[in-house]
Amino acid sequence: MQEEYHQNGFATVKGVFSVEEVELLKGHVQRHVHQVITSAKSGEVCYEDVSTKSVRCVFRMDERSDYFRQLIGDPRLVGVAEANARFVQHIQRVNERSDDPCPQK
């Protein structure tokens, strides 16, 4: 997981949600993005390409949706977030001990 994170800037954690739950989540994301784009205020949506409205990130989803509000409290997701926080703290400690905070490979 650490290697994937370093290569891609994110890591996929398999097995947290079932295939059915992932499909349900995808549907909620698609509906939410479509609804938000039509009524988003400045700063609520970040686009990959503004001209095509290719969405990169939607912020504050939990404030607009009961589904996402409940999702962020799901113990499985909270567990992954807590593990990630411990990982980030570890990386910060390693970087603090390094003479070069951005070593080249």
Protein Blocks (a to p, Z undefined) as FASTA:
>chain_A
ZZmmmmnopacdehkacfklmmmmmmmmmmmmmmmmmmpcehiaccfblmlopafbdghk
lmmomklmmmmmpmklmmmmmmmmmmmmmmmmmmmmpmblbbcZZ
